[in-house]
């Protein structure tokens, strides 16, 4: 990715009204949805509408978001036509739903290879973010992304709703509103798999778009755990997500102190700050904090 994506906002691909608001939505990326948000009868029209939108969108406008497209699953029989329509428009990437594992992502990557070549699009320029946990087998395959050689891989995210459906579950949260164990497990495995593969880990949706304080708190917690950004289903969620995944002024200030302390002692494995000792993992964490704040 050309930048860290904190907020990735889903936009239904068949809604002219919502597409018209993309430019000012404030999200780092929008995901133009051809899958779950579009009724079967509207899918062909949505495909054309999204391709036209991506082709004509002013990407040089101030704060213009990246444009991603969630295609239909490979098993639907619609994915190849979705990709064929999108490649000439050159979105930043494809969000792939319901892969069983890296081999399904490789299939989409191969389709992109051929279609980029056919349309004169720069090879490898269109990325892929799989929703890597939506089938019963998929969580068992998460660790394989690290060695799959997927050059287009730009991140990993997870989903609970389709997984619950695949498992025949009646719900995925307990009475306290927290994820049940199966979904906490899958979330953690996705986080580790993304870092093992060297790509951003993207947190899943916070379903209640009216719960801005809960969204902010859980986004801060997710960033603390190692997630880089989060999916959003409503424009009202973009602000809390961006705030939650942006380091505070205090965090940035302290990270600068840690980096400066090690720079002043380049041969030291540990340094002292305010009476406490910090070692190389703290230096790496400080650098990540500065990178998340847009500093190098």
HELIX and SHEET records of a PDB file:
HELIX    1   1 UNK A   16  UNK A   19  1                                   4    
HELIX    2   2 UNK A   40  UNK A   42  5                                   3    
HELIX    3   3 UNK A   43  UNK A   56  1                                  14    
HELIX    4   4 UNK A   74  UNK A   76  5                                   3    
HELIX    5   5 UNK A   79  UNK A   87  1                                   9    
HELIX    6   6 UNK A  102  UNK A  119  1                                  18    
HELIX    7   7 UNK A  138  UNK A  147  5                                  10    
HELIX    8   8 UNK A  161  UNK A  167  1                                   7    
HELIX    9   9 UNK A  181  UNK A  197  1                                  17    
HELIX   10  10 UNK A  212  UNK A  225  1                                  14    
HELIX   11  11 UNK A  236  UNK A  244  1                                   9    
HELIX   12  12 UNK A  249  UNK A  264  1                                  16    
HELIX   13  13 UNK A  280  UNK A  292  1                                  13    
SHEET    1   A 9 UNK A   7  UNK A  12  0                                        
SHEET    2   A 9 UNK A  29  UNK A  33  1                                        
SHEET    3   A 9 UNK A  66  UNK A  70  1                                        
SHEET    4   A 9 UNK A  93  UNK A  96  1                                        
SHEET    5   A 9 UNK A 127  UNK A 131  1                                        
SHEET    6   A 9 UNK A 153  UNK A 157  1                                        
SHEET    7   A 9 UNK A 200  UNK A 203  1                                        
SHEET    8   A 9 UNK A 229  UNK A 232  1                                        
SHEET    9   A 9 UNK A   7  UNK A  12  1                                        
SHEET    1   B 2 UNK A 270  UNK A 273  0                                        
SHEET    2   B 2 UNK A 276  UNK A 279 -1                                        
END                                                                             
